[in-house]
Amino acid sequence: MALYSLVNVVLGLLMFFAAMGRNGGTPWMAVGAVALALVGLGAGAGLLFVRRPWATGLGLGLMIGWALWSMVSAGYCTGLNPSLYG
């Protein structure tokens, strides 16, 4: 979960700074949301198929981290909140 939290902070800050630009941020917010979902859920599910203890733990941690940040922040930190898009 700590690895996903670090990725979330870095990518989230980049996404929000890009969204505050002059051109509008809706495309950047969508790209950031997809990237965070792919890192959290895609890489997490992929690591579950490796079938090593460290990979299973890391994969579950990535997926739990994505879900936890989505619930705690009401979707703001993972780009799931519809109010971010207009």
PDB file with one MODEL, atoms N, CA, C and O in Angstrom:
MODEL        1
ATOM      1  N   MET A   1       0.822  -1.182   0.000  1.00  0.00           N
ATOM      2  CA  MET A   1       0.000   0.000   0.000  1.00  0.00           C
ATOM      3  C   MET A   1       0.868   1.248   0.000  1.00  0.00           C
ATOM      4  O   MET A   1       0.481   2.277  -0.553  1.00  0.00           O
ATOM      5  N   ALA A   2       2.029   1.160   0.613  1.00  0.00           N
ATOM      6  CA  ALA A   2       2.917   2.316   0.653  1.00  0.00           C
ATOM      7  C   ALA A   2       3.434   2.654  -0.740  1.00  0.00           C
ATOM      8  O   ALA A   2       3.574   3.830  -1.075  1.00  0.00           O
ATOM      9  N   LEU A   3       3.720   1.641  -1.558  1.00  0.00           N
ATOM     10  CA  LEU A   3       4.183   1.888  -2.921  1.00  0.00           C
ATOM     11  C   LEU A   3       3.108   2.587  -3.738  1.00  0.00           C
ATOM     12  O   LEU A   3       3.407   3.533  -4.467  1.00  0.00           O
ATOM     13  N   TYR A   4       1.852   2.135  -3.630  1.00  0.00           N
ATOM     14  CA  TYR A   4       0.786   2.793  -4.372  1.00  0.00           C
ATOM     15  C   TYR A   4       0.560   4.209  -3.854  1.00  0.00           C
ATOM     16  O   TYR A   4       0.268   5.111  -4.640  1.00  0.00           O
ATOM     17  N   SER A   5       0.689   4.418  -2.546  1.00  0.00           N
ATOM     18  CA  SER A   5       0.521   5.754  -1.995  1.00  0.00           C
ATOM     19  C   SER A   5       1.561   6.707  -2.556  1.00  0.00           C
ATOM     20  O   SER A   5       1.252   7.860  -2.859  1.00  0.00           O
ATOM     21  N   LEU A   6       2.784   6.235  -2.696  1.00  0.00           N
ATOM     22  CA  LEU A   6       3.843   7.060  -3.280  1.00  0.00           C
ATOM     23  C   LEU A   6       3.541   7.378  -4.741  1.00  0.00           C
ATOM     24  O   LEU A   6       3.678   8.523  -5.170  1.00  0.00           O
ATOM     25  N   VAL A   7       3.131   6.372  -5.499  1.00  0.00           N
ATOM     26  CA  VAL A   7       2.765   6.588  -6.908  1.00  0.00           C
ATOM     27  C   VAL A   7       1.580   7.541  -7.000  1.00  0.00           C
ATOM     28  O   VAL A   7       1.549   8.402  -7.879  1.00  0.00           O
ATOM     29  N   ASN A   8       0.622   7.401  -6.121  1.00  0.00           N
ATOM     30  CA  ASN A   8      -0.568   8.250  -6.120  1.00  0.00           C
ATOM     31  C   ASN A   8      -0.213   9.704  -5.840  1.00  0.00           C
ATOM     32  O   ASN A   8      -0.746  10.606  -6.486  1.00  0.00           O
ATOM     33  N   VAL A   9       0.675   9.938  -4.891  1.00  0.00           N
ATOM     34  CA  VAL A   9       1.063  11.311  -4.566  1.00  0.00           C
ATOM     35  C   VAL A   9       1.783  11.950  -5.746  1.00  0.00           C
ATOM     36  O   VAL A   9       1.473  13.080  -6.124  1.00  0.00           O
ATOM     37  N   VAL A  10       2.731  11.245  -6.325  1.00  0.00           N
ATOM     38  CA  VAL A  10       3.502  11.813  -7.431  1.00  0.00           C
ATOM     39  C   VAL A  10       2.611  12.045  -8.652  1.00  0.00           C
ATOM     40  O   VAL A  10       2.589  13.148  -9.198  1.00  0.00           O
ATOM     41  N   LEU A  11       1.890  11.036  -9.079  1.00  0.00           N
ATOM     42  CA  LEU A  11       1.046  11.175 -10.269  1.00  0.00           C
ATOM     43  C   LEU A  11      -0.134  12.107 -10.006  1.00  0.00           C
ATOM     44  O   LEU A  11      -0.552  12.843 -10.900  1.00  0.00           O
ATOM     45  N   GLY A  12      -0.671  12.081  -8.798  1.00  0.00           N
ATOM     46  CA  GLY A  12      -1.774  12.974  -8.458  1.00  0.00           C
ATOM     47  C   GLY A  12      -1.363  14.435  -8.501  1.00  0.00           C
ATOM     48  O   GLY A  12      -2.103  15.272  -9.017  1.00  0.00           O
ATOM     49  N   LEU A  13      -0.193  14.750  -7.965  1.00  0.00           N
ATOM     50  CA  LEU A  13       0.282  16.132  -8.029  1.00  0.00           C
ATOM     51  C   LEU A  13       0.528  16.578  -9.461  1.00  0.00           C
ATOM     52  O   LEU A  13       0.154  17.689  -9.836  1.00  0.00           O
ATOM     53  N   LEU A  14       1.147  15.731 -10.257  1.00  0.00           N
ATOM     54  CA  LEU A  14       1.361  16.072 -11.664  1.00  0.00           C
ATOM     55  C   LEU A  14       0.044  16.271 -12.395  1.00  0.00           C
ATOM     56  O   LEU A  14      -0.086  17.180 -13.215  1.00  0.00           O
ATOM     57  N   MET A  15      -0.923  15.430 -12.101  1.00  0.00           N
ATOM     58  CA  MET A  15      -2.228  15.511 -12.742  1.00  0.00           C
ATOM     59  C   MET A  15      -2.943  16.808 -12.351  1.00  0.00           C
ATOM     60  O   MET A  15      -3.510  17.477 -13.213  1.00  0.00           O
ATOM     61  N   PHE A  16      -2.924  17.166 -11.085  1.00  0.00           N
ATOM     62  CA  PHE A  16      -3.605  18.375 -10.648  1.00  0.00           C
ATOM     63  C   PHE A  16      -2.915  19.642 -11.147  1.00  0.00           C
ATOM     64  O   PHE A  16      -3.590  20.615 -11.484  1.00  0.00           O
ATOM     65  N   PHE A  17      -1.591  19.648 -11.199  1.00  0.00           N
ATOM     66  CA  PHE A  17      -0.898  20.812 -11.745  1.00  0.00           C
ATOM     67  C   PHE A  17      -1.175  20.973 -13.234  1.00  0.00           C
ATOM     68  O   PHE A  17      -1.327  22.093 -13.720  1.00  0.00           O
ATOM     69  N   ALA A  18      -1.242  19.866 -13.955  1.00  0.00           N
ATOM     70  CA  ALA A  18      -1.573  19.937 -15.379  1.00  0.00           C
ATOM     71  C   ALA A  18      -3.012  20.382 -15.581  1.00  0.00           C
ATOM     72  O   ALA A  18      -3.320  21.067 -16.557  1.00  0.00           O
ATOM     73  N   ALA A  19      -3.895  19.999 -14.668  1.00  0.00           N
ATOM     74  CA  ALA A  19      -5.302  20.375 -14.791  1.00  0.00           C
ATOM     75  C   ALA A  19      -5.522  21.854 -14.518  1.00  0.00           C
ATOM     76  O   ALA A  19      -6.508  22.425 -14.985  1.00  0.00           O
ATOM     77  N   MET A  20      -4.630  22.479 -13.778  1.00  0.00           N
ATOM     78  CA  MET A  20      -4.780  23.895 -13.472  1.00  0.00           C
ATOM     79  C   MET A  20      -4.243  24.781 -14.585  1.00  0.00           C
ATOM     80  O   MET A  20      -4.279  26.005 -14.465  1.00  0.00           O
ATOM     81  N   GLY A  21      -3.753  24.197 -15.649  1.00  0.00           N
ATOM     82  CA  GLY A  21      -3.214  24.961 -16.769  1.00  0.00           C
ATOM     83  C   GLY A  21      -4.297  25.705 -17.536  1.00  0.00           C
ATOM     84  O   GLY A  21      -5.481  25.601 -17.215  1.00  0.00           O
ATOM     85  N   ARG A  22      -3.893  26.440 -18.528  1.00  0.00           N
ATOM     86  CA  ARG A  22      -4.800  27.273 -19.309  1.00  0.00           C
ATOM     87  C   ARG A  22      -5.706  26.483 -20.236  1.00  0.00           C
ATOM     88  O   ARG A  22      -6.814  26.932 -20.530  1.00  0.00           O
ATOM     89  N   ASN A  23      -5.281  25.344 -20.695  1.00  0.00           N
ATOM     90  CA  ASN A  23      -6.017  24.590 -21.709  1.00  0.00           C
ATOM     91  C   ASN A  23      -7.151  23.747 -21.145  1.00  0.00           C
ATOM     92  O   ASN A  23      -7.828  23.057 -21.907  1.00  0.00           O
ATOM     93  N   GLY A  24      -7.371  23.778 -19.888  1.00  0.00           N
ATOM     94  CA  GLY A  24      -8.398  22.915 -19.286  1.00  0.00           C
ATOM     95  C   GLY A  24      -7.791  21.588 -18.882  1.00  0.00           C
ATOM     96  O   GLY A  24      -6.857  21.097 -19.516  1.00  0.00           O
ATOM     97  N   GLY A  25      -8.326  21.020 -17.833  1.00  0.00           N
ATOM     98  CA  GLY A  25      -7.690  19.837 -17.293  1.00  0.00           C
ATOM     99  C   GLY A  25      -8.428  18.540 -17.475  1.00  0.00           C
ATOM    100  O   GLY A  25      -7.958  17.502 -17.008  1.00  0.00           O
ATOM    101  N   THR A  26      -9.578  18.555 -18.142  1.00  0.00           N
ATOM    102  CA  THR A  26     -10.359  17.328 -18.243  1.00  0.00           C
ATOM    103  C   THR A  26      -9.597  16.195 -18.923  1.00  0.00           C
ATOM    104  O   THR A  26      -9.634  15.073 -18.417  1.00  0.00           O
ATOM    105  N   PRO A  27      -8.912  16.423 -20.034  1.00  0.00           N
ATOM    106  CA  PRO A  27      -8.152  15.292 -20.620  1.00  0.00           C
ATOM    107  C   PRO A  27      -7.045  14.792 -19.700  1.00  0.00           C
ATOM    108  O   PRO A  27      -6.804  13.588 -19.618  1.00  0.00           O
ATOM    109  N   TRP A  28      -6.370  15.708 -19.006  1.00  0.00           N
ATOM    110  CA  TRP A  28      -5.296  15.284 -18.115  1.00  0.00           C
ATOM    111  C   TRP A  28      -5.835  14.511 -16.923  1.00  0.00           C
ATOM    112  O   TRP A  28      -5.203  13.564 -16.454  1.00  0.00           O
ATOM    113  N   MET A  29      -7.001  14.911 -16.434  1.00  0.00           N
ATOM    114  CA  MET A  29      -7.609  14.195 -15.318  1.00  0.00           C
ATOM    115  C   MET A  29      -8.008  12.778 -15.737  1.00  0.00           C
ATOM    116  O   MET A  29      -7.836  11.824 -14.979  1.00  0.00           O
ATOM    117  N   ALA A  30      -8.536  12.658 -16.938  1.00  0.00           N
ATOM    118  CA  ALA A  30      -8.931  11.334 -17.433  1.00  0.00           C
ATOM    119  C   ALA A  30      -7.715  10.436 -17.628  1.00  0.00           C
ATOM    120  O   ALA A  30      -7.747   9.260 -17.267  1.00  0.00           O
ATOM    121  N   VAL A  31      -6.649  10.982 -18.194  1.00  0.00           N
ATOM    122  CA  VAL A  31      -5.416  10.208 -18.392  1.00  0.00           C
ATOM    123  C   VAL A  31      -4.837   9.791 -17.045  1.00  0.00           C
ATOM    124  O   VAL A  31      -4.387   8.656 -16.886  1.00  0.00           O
ATOM    125  N   GLY A  32      -4.846  10.697 -16.083  1.00  0.00           N
ATOM    126  CA  GLY A  32      -4.333  10.370 -14.757  1.00  0.00           C
ATOM    127  C   GLY A  32      -5.159   9.301 -14.061  1.00  0.00           C
ATOM    128  O   GLY A  32      -4.609   8.415 -13.407  1.00  0.00           O
ATOM    129  N   ALA A  33      -6.481   9.381 -14.198  1.00  0.00           N
ATOM    130  CA  ALA A  33      -7.349   8.376 -13.580  1.00  0.00           C
ATOM    131  C   ALA A  33      -7.109   6.998 -14.181  1.00  0.00           C
ATOM    132  O   ALA A  33      -7.056   6.000 -13.462  1.00  0.00           O
ATOM    133  N   VAL A  34      -6.964   6.949 -15.491  1.00  0.00           N
ATOM    134  CA  VAL A  34      -6.695   5.664 -16.164  1.00  0.00           C
ATOM    135  C   VAL A  34      -5.327   5.128 -15.758  1.00  0.00           C
ATOM    136  O   VAL A  34      -5.172   3.930 -15.525  1.00  0.00           O
ATOM    137  N   ALA A  35      -4.337   6.011 -15.674  1.00  0.00           N
ATOM    138  CA  ALA A  35      -2.993   5.572 -15.291  1.00  0.00           C
ATOM    139  C   ALA A  35      -2.987   5.029 -13.865  1.00  0.00           C
ATOM    140  O   ALA A  35      -2.371   3.997 -13.596  1.00  0.00           O
ATOM    141  N   LEU A  36      -3.673   5.721 -12.949  1.00  0.00           N
ATOM    142  CA  LEU A  36      -3.719   5.232 -11.567  1.00  0.00           C
ATOM    143  C   LEU A  36      -4.459   3.907 -11.461  1.00  0.00           C
ATOM    144  O   LEU A  36      -4.069   3.040 -10.679  1.00  0.00           O
ATOM    145  N   ALA A  37      -5.523   3.741 -12.239  1.00  0.00           N
ATOM    146  CA  ALA A  37      -6.248   2.469 -12.224  1.00  0.00           C
ATOM    147  C   ALA A  37      -5.398   1.352 -12.813  1.00  0.00           C
ATOM    148  O   ALA A  37      -5.416   0.230 -12.307  1.00  0.00           O
ATOM    149  N   LEU A  38      -4.653   1.645 -13.880  1.00  0.00           N
ATOM    150  CA  LEU A  38      -3.794   0.623 -14.472  1.00  0.00           C
ATOM    151  C   LEU A  38      -2.668   0.223 -13.532  1.00  0.00           C
ATOM    152  O   LEU A  38      -2.321  -0.954 -13.437  1.00  0.00           O
ATOM    153  N   VAL A  39      -2.100   1.196 -12.841  1.00  0.00           N
ATOM    154  CA  VAL A  39      -1.026   0.875 -11.895  1.00  0.00           C
ATOM    155  C   VAL A  39      -1.591   0.088 -10.716  1.00  0.00           C
ATOM    156  O   VAL A  39      -1.035  -0.936 -10.318  1.00  0.00           O
ATOM    157  N   GLY A  40      -2.690   0.570 -10.166  1.00  0.00           N
ATOM    158  CA  GLY A  40      -3.239  -0.080  -8.972  1.00  0.00           C
ATOM    159  C   GLY A  40      -3.871  -1.421  -9.250  1.00  0.00           C
ATOM    160  O   GLY A  40      -3.556  -2.414  -8.594  1.00  0.00           O
ATOM    161  N   LEU A  41      -4.763  -1.452 -10.220  1.00  0.00           N
ATOM    162  CA  LEU A  41      -5.514  -2.682 -10.484  1.00  0.00           C
ATOM    163  C   LEU A  41      -4.834  -3.579 -11.510  1.00  0.00           C
ATOM    164  O   LEU A  41      -4.762  -4.793 -11.322  1.00  0.00           O
ATOM    165  N   GLY A  42      -4.337  -2.992 -12.591  1.00  0.00           N
ATOM    166  CA  GLY A  42      -3.710  -3.798 -13.648  1.00  0.00           C
ATOM    167  C   GLY A  42      -2.422  -4.455 -13.207  1.00  0.00           C
ATOM    168  O   GLY A  42      -2.236  -5.662 -13.366  1.00  0.00           O
ATOM    169  N   ALA A  43      -1.530  -3.646 -12.649  1.00  0.00           N
ATOM    170  CA  ALA A  43      -0.257  -4.215 -12.183  1.00  0.00           C
ATOM    171  C   ALA A  43      -0.479  -5.133 -10.984  1.00  0.00           C
ATOM    172  O   ALA A  43       0.203  -6.146 -10.834  1.00  0.00           O
ATOM    173  N   GLY A  44      -1.439  -4.771 -10.132  1.00  0.00           N
ATOM    174  CA  GLY A  44      -1.741  -5.631  -8.978  1.00  0.00           C
ATOM    175  C   GLY A  44      -2.254  -6.992  -9.407  1.00  0.00           C
ATOM    176  O   GLY A  44      -1.815  -8.017  -8.886  1.00  0.00           O
ATOM    177  N   ALA A  45      -3.184  -7.009 -10.360  1.00  0.00           N
ATOM    178  CA  ALA A  45      -3.701  -8.291 -10.856  1.00  0.00           C
ATOM    179  C   ALA A  45      -2.624  -9.070 -11.592  1.00  0.00           C
ATOM    180  O   ALA A  45      -2.564 -10.295 -11.492  1.00  0.00           O
ATOM    181  N   GLY A  46      -1.785  -8.379 -12.321  1.00  0.00           N
ATOM    182  CA  GLY A  46      -0.694  -9.057 -13.023  1.00  0.00           C
ATOM    183  C   GLY A  46       0.286  -9.709 -12.056  1.00  0.00           C
ATOM    184  O   GLY A  46       0.783 -10.805 -12.315  1.00  0.00           O
ATOM    185  N   LEU A  47       0.561  -9.042 -10.952  1.00  0.00           N
ATOM    186  CA  LEU A  47       1.478  -9.617  -9.969  1.00  0.00           C
ATOM    187  C   LEU A  47       0.874 -10.821  -9.252  1.00  0.00           C
ATOM    188  O   LEU A  47       1.609 -11.677  -8.759  1.00  0.00           O
ATOM    189  N   LEU A  48      -0.438 -10.894  -9.188  1.00  0.00           N
ATOM    190  CA  LEU A  48      -1.058 -12.065  -8.557  1.00  0.00           C
ATOM    191  C   LEU A  48      -0.817 -13.333  -9.366  1.00  0.00           C
ATOM    192  O   LEU A  48      -0.793 -14.429  -8.806  1.00  0.00           O
ATOM    193  N   PHE A  49      -0.639 -13.197 -10.669  1.00  0.00           N
ATOM    194  CA  PHE A  49      -0.414 -14.367 -11.519  1.00  0.00           C
ATOM    195  C   PHE A  49       1.023 -14.870 -11.485  1.00  0.00           C
ATOM    196  O   PHE A  49       1.311 -15.946 -12.009  1.00  0.00           O
ATOM    197  N   VAL A  50       1.929 -14.109 -10.878  1.00  0.00           N
ATOM    198  CA  VAL A  50       3.329 -14.542 -10.778  1.00  0.00           C
ATOM    199  C   VAL A  50       3.458 -15.700  -9.801  1.00  0.00           C
ATOM    200  O   VAL A  50       4.343 -16.542  -9.960  1.00  0.00           O
ATOM    201  N   ARG A  51       2.611 -15.759  -8.813  1.00  0.00           N
ATOM    202  CA  ARG A  51       2.547 -16.848  -7.835  1.00  0.00           C
ATOM    203  C   ARG A  51       3.809 -16.979  -6.983  1.00  0.00           C
ATOM    204  O   ARG A  51       4.224 -18.085  -6.636  1.00  0.00           O
ATOM    205  N   ARG A  52       4.393 -15.872  -6.662  1.00  0.00           N
ATOM    206  CA  ARG A  52       5.471 -15.829  -5.675  1.00  0.00           C
ATOM    207  C   ARG A  52       4.924 -15.088  -4.463  1.00  0.00           C
ATOM    208  O   ARG A  52       4.084 -14.201  -4.616  1.00  0.00           O
ATOM    209  N   PRO A  53       5.380 -15.429  -3.266  1.00  0.00           N
ATOM    210  CA  PRO A  53       4.829 -14.750  -2.082  1.00  0.00           C
ATOM    211  C   PRO A  53       5.018 -13.235  -2.101  1.00  0.00           C
ATOM    212  O   PRO A  53       4.105 -12.498  -1.728  1.00  0.00           O
ATOM    213  N   TRP A  54       6.178 -12.762  -2.527  1.00  0.00           N
ATOM    214  CA  TRP A  54       6.412 -11.321  -2.553  1.00  0.00           C
ATOM    215  C   TRP A  54       5.551 -10.646  -3.611  1.00  0.00           C
ATOM    216  O   TRP A  54       5.082  -9.527  -3.407  1.00  0.00           O
ATOM    217  N   ALA A  55       5.338 -11.322  -4.751  1.00  0.00           N
ATOM    218  CA  ALA A  55       4.530 -10.744  -5.821  1.00  0.00           C
ATOM    219  C   ALA A  55       3.057 -10.710  -5.442  1.00  0.00           C
ATOM    220  O   ALA A  55       2.351  -9.757  -5.773  1.00  0.00           O
ATOM    221  N   THR A  56       2.596 -11.733  -4.758  1.00  0.00           N
ATOM    222  CA  THR A  56       1.204 -11.759  -4.314  1.00  0.00           C
ATOM    223  C   THR A  56       0.948 -10.639  -3.314  1.00  0.00           C
ATOM    224  O   THR A  56      -0.062  -9.941  -3.404  1.00  0.00           O
ATOM    225  N   GLY A  57       1.848 -10.471  -2.377  1.00  0.00           N
ATOM    226  CA  GLY A  57       1.701  -9.397  -1.395  1.00  0.00           C
ATOM    227  C   GLY A  57       1.752  -8.022  -2.020  1.00  0.00           C
ATOM    228  O   GLY A  57       0.971  -7.143  -1.655  1.00  0.00           O
ATOM    229  N   LEU A  58       2.661  -7.823  -2.958  1.00  0.00           N
ATOM    230  CA  LEU A  58       2.775  -6.532  -3.641  1.00  0.00           C
ATOM    231  C   LEU A  58       1.548  -6.263  -4.498  1.00  0.00           C
ATOM    232  O   LEU A  58       1.046  -5.139  -4.530  1.00  0.00           O
ATOM    233  N   GLY A  59       1.065  -7.279  -5.189  1.00  0.00           N
ATOM    234  CA  GLY A  59      -0.123  -7.115  -6.023  1.00  0.00           C
ATOM    235  C   GLY A  59      -1.350  -6.781  -5.203  1.00  0.00           C
ATOM    236  O   GLY A  59      -2.113  -5.884  -5.562  1.00  0.00           O
ATOM    237  N   LEU A  60      -1.549  -7.494  -4.105  1.00  0.00           N
ATOM    238  CA  LEU A  60      -2.673  -7.192  -3.219  1.00  0.00           C
ATOM    239  C   LEU A  60      -2.532  -5.802  -2.609  1.00  0.00           C
ATOM    240  O   LEU A  60      -3.520  -5.082  -2.460  1.00  0.00           O
ATOM    241  N   GLY A  61      -1.309  -5.426  -2.256  1.00  0.00           N
ATOM    242  CA  GLY A  61      -1.078  -4.095  -1.695  1.00  0.00           C
ATOM    243  C   GLY A  61      -1.405  -2.987  -2.681  1.00  0.00           C
ATOM    244  O   GLY A  61      -1.975  -1.965  -2.299  1.00  0.00           O
ATOM    245  N   LEU A  62      -1.050  -3.179  -3.956  1.00  0.00           N
ATOM    246  CA  LEU A  62      -1.376  -2.177  -4.971  1.00  0.00           C
ATOM    247  C   LEU A  62      -2.893  -2.043  -5.146  1.00  0.00           C
ATOM    248  O   LEU A  62      -3.418  -0.933  -5.231  1.00  0.00           O
ATOM    249  N   MET A  63      -3.580  -3.166  -5.199  1.00  0.00           N
ATOM    250  CA  MET A  63      -5.031  -3.112  -5.387  1.00  0.00           C
ATOM    251  C   MET A  63      -5.741  -2.554  -4.152  1.00  0.00           C
ATOM    252  O   MET A  63      -6.677  -1.765  -4.278  1.00  0.00           O
ATOM    253  N   ILE A  64      -5.302  -2.957  -2.974  1.00  0.00           N
ATOM    254  CA  ILE A  64      -5.897  -2.434  -1.745  1.00  0.00           C
ATOM    255  C   ILE A  64      -5.589  -0.947  -1.599  1.00  0.00           C
ATOM    256  O   ILE A  64      -6.439  -0.177  -1.152  1.00  0.00           O
ATOM    257  N   GLY A  65      -4.390  -0.547  -1.971  1.00  0.00           N
ATOM    258  CA  GLY A  65      -4.031   0.867  -1.918  1.00  0.00           C
ATOM    259  C   GLY A  65      -4.910   1.710  -2.824  1.00  0.00           C
ATOM    260  O   GLY A  65      -5.355   2.786  -2.425  1.00  0.00           O
ATOM    261  N   TRP A  66      -5.168   1.235  -4.048  1.00  0.00           N
ATOM    262  CA  TRP A  66      -6.045   1.968  -4.970  1.00  0.00           C
ATOM    263  C   TRP A  66      -7.445   2.079  -4.394  1.00  0.00           C
ATOM    264  O   TRP A  66      -8.046   3.153  -4.419  1.00  0.00           O
ATOM    265  N   ALA A  67      -7.968   0.972  -3.875  1.00  0.00           N
ATOM    266  CA  ALA A  67      -9.319   0.987  -3.311  1.00  0.00           C
ATOM    267  C   ALA A  67      -9.389   1.871  -2.066  1.00  0.00           C
ATOM    268  O   ALA A  67     -10.359   2.605  -1.882  1.00  0.00           O
ATOM    269  N   LEU A  68      -8.379   1.805  -1.222  1.00  0.00           N
ATOM    270  CA  LEU A  68      -8.372   2.609   0.001  1.00  0.00           C
ATOM    271  C   LEU A  68      -8.319   4.096  -0.319  1.00  0.00           C
ATOM    272  O   LEU A  68      -9.072   4.876   0.264  1.00  0.00           O
ATOM    273  N   TRP A  69      -7.446   4.501  -1.231  1.00  0.00           N
ATOM    274  CA  TRP A  69      -7.372   5.908  -1.612  1.00  0.00           C
ATOM    275  C   TRP A  69      -8.658   6.361  -2.291  1.00  0.00           C
ATOM    276  O   TRP A  69      -9.066   7.511  -2.130  1.00  0.00           O
ATOM    277  N   SER A  70      -9.294   5.491  -3.036  1.00  0.00           N
ATOM    278  CA  SER A  70     -10.562   5.852  -3.682  1.00  0.00           C
ATOM    279  C   SER A  70     -11.654   6.093  -2.654  1.00  0.00           C
ATOM    280  O   SER A  70     -12.440   7.030  -2.793  1.00  0.00           O
ATOM    281  N   MET A  71     -11.711   5.264  -1.630  1.00  0.00           N
ATOM    282  CA  MET A  71     -12.754   5.416  -0.616  1.00  0.00           C
ATOM    283  C   MET A  71     -12.471   6.575   0.329  1.00  0.00           C
ATOM    284  O   MET A  71     -13.370   7.363   0.625  1.00  0.00           O
ATOM    285  N   VAL A  72     -11.253   6.689   0.801  1.00  0.00           N
ATOM    286  CA  VAL A  72     -10.916   7.715   1.783  1.00  0.00           C
ATOM    287  C   VAL A  72     -11.037   9.118   1.191  1.00  0.00           C
ATOM    288  O   VAL A  72     -11.484  10.039   1.875  1.00  0.00           O
ATOM    289  N   SER A  73     -10.650   9.289  -0.053  1.00  0.00           N
ATOM    290  CA  SER A  73     -10.664  10.616  -0.658  1.00  0.00           C
ATOM    291  C   SER A  73     -11.927  10.882  -1.476  1.00  0.00           C
ATOM    292  O   SER A  73     -12.001  11.898  -2.166  1.00  0.00           O
ATOM    293  N   ALA A  74     -12.902  10.012  -1.417  1.00  0.00           N
ATOM    294  CA  ALA A  74     -14.151  10.134  -2.195  1.00  0.00           C
ATOM    295  C   ALA A  74     -13.865  10.234  -3.684  1.00  0.00           C
ATOM    296  O   ALA A  74     -14.606  10.892  -4.414  1.00  0.00           O
ATOM    297  N   GLY A  75     -12.820   9.602  -4.134  1.00  0.00           N
ATOM    298  CA  GLY A  75     -12.492   9.555  -5.552  1.00  0.00           C
ATOM    299  C   GLY A  75     -11.658  10.711  -6.055  1.00  0.00           C
ATOM    300  O   GLY A  75     -11.296  10.722  -7.231  1.00  0.00           O
ATOM    301  N   TYR A  76     -11.332  11.693  -5.214  1.00  0.00           N
ATOM    302  CA  TYR A  76     -10.530  12.823  -5.670  1.00  0.00           C
ATOM    303  C   TYR A  76      -9.097  12.420  -5.977  1.00  0.00           C
ATOM    304  O   TYR A  76      -8.517  12.898  -6.952  1.00  0.00           O
ATOM    305  N   CYS A  77      -8.520  11.555  -5.165  1.00  0.00           N
ATOM    306  CA  CYS A  77      -7.115  11.182  -5.360  1.00  0.00           C
ATOM    307  C   CYS A  77      -6.915  10.172  -6.471  1.00  0.00           C
ATOM    308  O   CYS A  77      -5.792  10.009  -6.948  1.00  0.00           O
ATOM    309  N   THR A  78      -7.949   9.499  -6.894  1.00  0.00           N
ATOM    310  CA  THR A  78      -7.799   8.526  -7.975  1.00  0.00           C
ATOM    311  C   THR A  78      -8.542   8.930  -9.238  1.00  0.00           C
ATOM    312  O   THR A  78      -8.549   8.174 -10.210  1.00  0.00           O
ATOM    313  N   GLY A  79      -9.167  10.102  -9.248  1.00  0.00           N
ATOM    314  CA  GLY A  79      -9.829  10.597 -10.447  1.00  0.00           C
ATOM    315  C   GLY A  79     -11.198   9.999 -10.711  1.00  0.00           C
ATOM    316  O   GLY A  79     -11.709  10.106 -11.825  1.00  0.00           O
ATOM    317  N   LEU A  80     -11.797   9.377  -9.719  1.00  0.00           N
ATOM    318  CA  LEU A  80     -13.100   8.746  -9.913  1.00  0.00           C
ATOM    319  C   LEU A  80     -14.270   9.675  -9.644  1.00  0.00           C
ATOM    320  O   LEU A  80     -15.393   9.364 -10.039  1.00  0.00           O
ATOM    321  N   ASN A  81     -14.048  10.795  -8.991  1.00  0.00           N
ATOM    322  CA  ASN A  81     -15.124  11.702  -8.634  1.00  0.00           C
ATOM    323  C   ASN A  81     -15.580  12.475  -9.865  1.00  0.00           C
ATOM    324  O   ASN A  81     -14.760  13.143 -10.495  1.00  0.00           O
ATOM    325  N   PRO A  82     -16.853  12.407 -10.228  1.00  0.00           N
ATOM    326  CA  PRO A  82     -17.340  13.070 -11.447  1.00  0.00           C
ATOM    327  C   PRO A  82     -17.246  14.597 -11.389  1.00  0.00           C
ATOM    328  O   PRO A  82     -17.240  15.244 -12.436  1.00  0.00           O
ATOM    329  N   SER A  83     -17.174  15.180 -10.210  1.00  0.00           N
ATOM    330  CA  SER A  83     -17.087  16.635 -10.147  1.00  0.00           C
ATOM    331  C   SER A  83     -15.742  17.158 -10.642  1.00  0.00           C
ATOM    332  O   SER A  83     -15.603  18.357 -10.883  1.00  0.00           O
ATOM    333  N   LEU A  84     -14.760  16.292 -10.797  1.00  0.00           N
ATOM    334  CA  LEU A  84     -13.467  16.710 -11.322  1.00  0.00           C
ATOM    335  C   LEU A  84     -13.499  16.996 -12.812  1.00  0.00           C
ATOM    336  O   LEU A  84     -12.597  17.650 -13.333  1.00  0.00           O
ATOM    337  N   TYR A  85     -14.522  16.517 -13.506  1.00  0.00           N
ATOM    338  CA  TYR A  85     -14.541  16.593 -14.957  1.00  0.00           C
ATOM    339  C   TYR A  85     -15.503  17.647 -15.500  1.00  0.00           C
ATOM    340  O   TYR A  85     -15.869  17.586 -16.673  1.00  0.00           O
ATOM    341  N   GLY A  86     -15.905  18.570 -14.713  1.00  0.00           N
ATOM    342  CA  GLY A  86     -16.734  19.613 -15.306  1.00  0.00           C
ATOM    343  C   GLY A  86     -17.745  20.086 -14.400  1.00  0.00           C
ATOM    344  O   GLY A  86     -18.527  20.968 -14.753  1.00  0.00           O
TER     345      GLY A  86
ENDMDL
END
